[in-house]
Amino acid sequence: MSIRLSLLAATAALLMPVMASASTLSGLPESCFTYELAGTKAATHGLTAKTLHATLTGTDITLDIRGVSLSDPSGHVESATLERFNAVAAYAALSAFRGGISAACKDQSLTINSSDIRSGTPQAAWTDVTLARPGHNMTIRKASIQAVQTTPDLRLKVEGTGIHDTKQPLMPTQLSADLTVQGLDTARQQITINALHAVSGSSAIDGKGSIEPGATASTSAADLHVSVTNVDTLIGQIRDTAPKKVVAALTIARLMGRQSGDATLWDIGLSGGVVTVNRIPLPFSVP
């Protein structure tokens, strides 16, 4: 009888679906961030997963992906580090969608050691991405992040296509960025935007510059140069769908911009909590 029960138990275990267990990143507690990879499978110089579910714990903000591919064509980065690289990207996406670090994640230490990925070129590709909170969804058909250089600085290329946001009428449908992170292993980094390109309707947005992120906006610094083509057309496209304050802000921004052909240009600065546009200080400070 005991043998029969053992066989039944073993058969039941084989038939039960394999459930992914929640994980977090070293330096972050589970009360801040968790993620689950399901259907993982080893691949050449990497791994794939059928799904990824991640959340900022204690919030209603979630990230779901229905296809994950992680790889390092150079073969230098191990699968566990590729998974961490992917999890950091998920945490960054959730925080950006929230509009900042959640309360549970403040004062927590999250670091990426450049030695983990040095000499490699890790990359992550996501398919059918959904960032969600009640009443607000952002979907991306395809997204990718690739480390094209890991020494002496970290250089990343990010792309997204098929982007749709139910709350942000100005959200580009396509986006690509080329970024360099300096001082990765130090307390303060500098992010250089080598190139940024986005498409929203008939308008193209291009930018470059640098950001020194601090603990708050008042301790951060930025020097950005942005151009948008066909701004008047863009304002007309969103006039009936966007909130009035968005239309008003874009109209004021157009008036503050410099014209160059069909493009409107802005030089945007942030220093000591003061924002400047084309060297004109705005009449408020950021916290």
LINVENZI-V913433 format. One record per residue. NEAR is the number of other C-alpha atoms within 10 Angstrom. Layout:
# LINVENZI-V913433
NEAR / NEAR
This chain:
# LINVENZI-V913433
6 / 7 / 8 / 9 / 10 / 11 / 12 / 12 / 12 / 11 / 11 / 11 / 11 / 10 / 9 / 8 / 8 / 10 / 10 / 15 / 10 / 13 / 15 / 19 / 20 / 12 / 11 / 18 / 16 / 19 / 12 / 21 / 25 / 21 / 24 / 17 / 21 / 19 / 14 / 15 / 11 / 11 / 12 / 11 / 17 / 23 / 20 / 21 / 18 / 15 / 20 / 23 / 18 / 24 / 23 / 24 / 19 / 13 / 14 / 11 / 19 / 21 / 22 / 21 / 23 / 15 / 18 / 24 / 21 / 26 / 24 / 22 / 14 / 11 / 15 / 15 / 20 / 17 / 19 / 11 / 15 / 23 / 20 / 15 / 21 / 22 / 23 / 17 / 15 / 23 / 22 / 14 / 16 / 23 / 18 / 11 / 18 / 18 / 9 / 12 / 18 / 16 / 12 / 17 / 19 / 12 / 10 / 12 / 11 / 12 / 15 / 15 / 11 / 16 / 11 / 15 / 22 / 18 / 16 / 21 / 21 / 30 / 22 / 24 / 19 / 23 / 19 / 16 / 22 / 20 / 21 / 20 / 15 / 7 / 7 / 12 / 17 / 18 / 19 / 20 / 16 / 18 / 21 / 19 / 22 / 19 / 22 / 17 / 18 / 21 / 14 / 13 / 15 / 20 / 21 / 21 / 19 / 18 / 18 / 21 / 18 / 15 / 19 / 19 / 18 / 11 / 13 / 15 / 16 / 17 / 17 / 21 / 17 / 20 / 21 / 19 / 19 / 20 / 22 / 20 / 19 / 18 / 14 / 19 / 13 / 9 / 8 / 12 / 15 / 17 / 19 / 20 / 21 / 16 / 14 / 19 / 19 / 21 / 19 / 18 / 16 / 11 / 19 / 19 / 20 / 20 / 19 / 19 / 19 / 19 / 18 / 19 / 16 / 14 / 10 / 11 / 18 / 17 / 15 / 15 / 21 / 20 / 18 / 18 / 18 / 18 / 22 / 23 / 21 / 16 / 21 / 14 / 13 / 19 / 18 / 11 / 15 / 16 / 15 / 10 / 11 / 15 / 13 / 12 / 9 / 16 / 18 / 13 / 11 / 16 / 14 / 11 / 16 / 18 / 11 / 15 / 18 / 15 / 15 / 10 / 8 / 13 / 18 / 21 / 23 / 21 / 19 / 18 / 22 / 22 / 17 / 13 / 17 / 17 / 22 / 18 / 18 / 15 / 11 / 12 / 14 / 10 / 8 / 9 / 14 / 13 / 10
